[in-house]
Amino acid sequence: MLAELTEDAMVQITERPSIGGDTRVARAFAEGWLRAAGRLGRPAMEGATREAIVRLRLRNQVQLLAEVGDRELSEIVDSFFVSDQERT
C-alpha cells in the first residue's frame, strides 16, 4: 500500500496525529485513497485528498472513528473522496 500512495497522501496521513496516530483510521484512509485514485485518477487526488482529510478530521470530532466497525469506517472514508462532478 505504501508504494501506491503519493508523497502528498502520506504526508496528509502521517502529519496529523488524529489520523496517523490511529493505525485503523490511517489504514482505512490509505485504502480509501487507493480506491478513489482508481475511480478518479491519480491526477485528481491531491485536491481530493486534502478535502477528504478535512472531512475526516471534522467527522472524527463528532464521532470517534476508532470506535466504528471496519465496514462502516471504510464506507465513511469512501464518502469523503468525491470529485467535483460527483458532487454536482
ABEGO torsion letter per residue (X at the ends): XAAABBAAAAAAAAABAAAAABAAAAAAAAAAAAAAAAAAEAAAAAAAAAAAAAAAAAAAAABBAAABBAAAAAAAAAAABBBAAAAX
